[in-house]
Each structure stands twice: as structure tokens, then as C-alpha cells.
């Protein structure tokens, strides 16, 4: 296993409760290295963090690991099957303005 994938595995397994469900796939193309991460759906919040800050930090650290190895490293976090649906606004802007009666 390459150093970037080893680093990612170490960090993610330290964050999650179900370390056995962590799966990392490494692919290399003309754009650089792509690490694809799969975790248990219950651990997804721990990996992403509040407002995505944990995921951003992990991506920054992976870029540093990549620079040390003369490569560009990107991280893709796969959404689990049956993830939370995206909520749509219940009212349109016009309906909200009408409610305000301005």
C-alpha cells in the first residue's frame, strides 16, 4: 500500500467507531492520485465533520503527503447507500414574501 493510502487509513480508522468497514481504493491517472473512501453510514458524520471541516482538513493533509511524494492526491468520500435525502425548500420565495406581507 502506498504512503498516501496508509496515511488516510490510519487517520480514518482513528476517527470512526467501525474501523472494519473502512475501505480505500487508490487509482492513478493523468490528474494524479484519487483515493476513494467508503465508511459505515453511521460513521459518515465523523469523517465529514461539522460543516465539512474534518473532510477539508483530511484533504489538506493528503495534499501535503502528496507533495512529499511528488504527486497530486485527491480524496473522494462515497455517499452510503440510502443516505439522507436532500431536503428541498417547503415554500418558494414568493410564498415567503407573501407571508411577510411587506
C-alpha positions as CSV (number, residue, x, y, z in Angstrom):
1,X,0.0,0.0,0.0
2,X,1.3,3.5,-0.9
3,X,2.1,6.0,1.8
4,X,-0.9,8.3,1.0
5,X,-3.4,5.4,1.3
6,X,-1.6,4.2,4.5
7,X,-1.9,7.7,6.0
8,X,-5.6,8.0,5.1
9,X,-6.3,4.6,6.5
10,X,-4.6,5.5,9.8
11,X,-6.5,8.8,10.2
12,X,-9.9,7.4,9.2
13,X,-9.7,4.3,11.4
14,X,-8.7,6.6,14.4
15,X,-11.9,8.7,13.8
16,X,-14.6,6.0,13.2
17,X,-16.2,3.5,15.5
18,X,-16.5,0.7,12.9
19,X,-12.9,0.5,11.6
20,X,-13.5,-2.8,9.8
21,X,-15.9,-1.1,7.4
22,X,-13.3,1.4,6.1
23,X,-12.4,0.7,2.5
24,X,-9.9,2.7,0.5
25,X,-9.4,2.4,-3.3
26,X,-6.4,4.1,-4.9
27,X,-6.4,5.0,-8.6
28,X,-3.7,6.9,-10.6
29,X,-4.4,8.8,-13.8
30,X,-3.1,11.9,-15.6
31,X,-4.7,14.1,-13.0
32,X,-2.8,12.4,-10.1
33,X,-3.9,10.1,-7.4
34,X,-7.5,9.6,-6.4
35,X,-8.3,8.0,-3.1
36,X,-11.9,6.8,-2.8
37,X,-13.2,6.3,0.7
38,X,-16.1,4.1,1.9
39,X,-17.1,4.0,5.6
40,X,-20.0,2.7,7.6
41,X,-23.0,5.0,7.2
42,X,-23.1,5.6,11.0
43,X,-19.6,7.0,10.8
44,X,-20.1,9.3,7.9
45,X,-20.7,12.3,10.2
46,X,-17.4,11.8,12.0
47,X,-15.5,11.7,8.7
48,X,-17.1,14.8,7.2
49,X,-17.4,16.8,10.4
50,X,-19.3,19.9,11.2
51,X,-19.7,22.0,8.0
52,X,-17.3,19.6,6.3
53,X,-14.3,20.9,8.3
54,X,-12.9,17.4,9.1
55,X,-13.0,16.3,5.5
56,X,-11.4,19.6,4.4
57,X,-8.6,19.0,6.9
58,X,-8.0,15.5,5.8
59,X,-7.8,16.6,2.2
60,X,-5.3,19.3,3.1
61,X,-3.1,16.8,4.9
62,X,-3.3,14.4,1.9
63,X,-2.1,17.2,-0.4
64,X,0.9,17.6,1.9
65,X,1.6,13.9,1.8
66,X,1.3,14.0,-1.9
67,X,3.7,16.9,-2.3
68,X,6.3,14.9,-0.3
69,X,5.9,12.1,-2.8
70,X,5.8,14.4,-5.9
71,X,2.1,13.6,-6.7
72,X,-1.3,15.3,-6.5
73,X,-3.6,13.5,-4.1
74,X,-7.4,14.0,-4.1
75,X,-10.0,12.4,-1.8
76,X,-13.5,11.3,-2.8
77,X,-15.8,10.2,0.0
78,X,-18.5,7.9,-1.3
79,X,-22.0,8.6,0.0
80,X,-23.5,5.4,1.6
81,X,-26.5,3.7,0.0
82,X,-29.7,5.1,1.4
83,X,-28.1,8.3,2.6
84,X,-30.2,11.1,3.9
85,X,-32.3,12.7,1.1
86,X,-31.6,16.3,0.2
87,X,-34.3,18.5,1.6
88,X,-36.0,21.0,-0.6
89,X,-37.4,24.3,0.5
90,X,-41.1,23.9,1.5
91,X,-42.0,27.3,0.2
92,X,-40.9,29.4,-2.7
93,X,-39.5,32.9,-2.3
94,X,-42.8,34.4,-3.5
95,X,-44.8,32.5,-0.9
96,X,-42.4,33.6,1.9
97,X,-42.7,37.2,0.8
98,X,-46.5,36.9,0.8
99,X,-46.4,35.5,4.3
100,X,-44.3,38.5,5.5
101,X,-46.9,40.9,4.0
102,X,-44.3,43.6,3.2
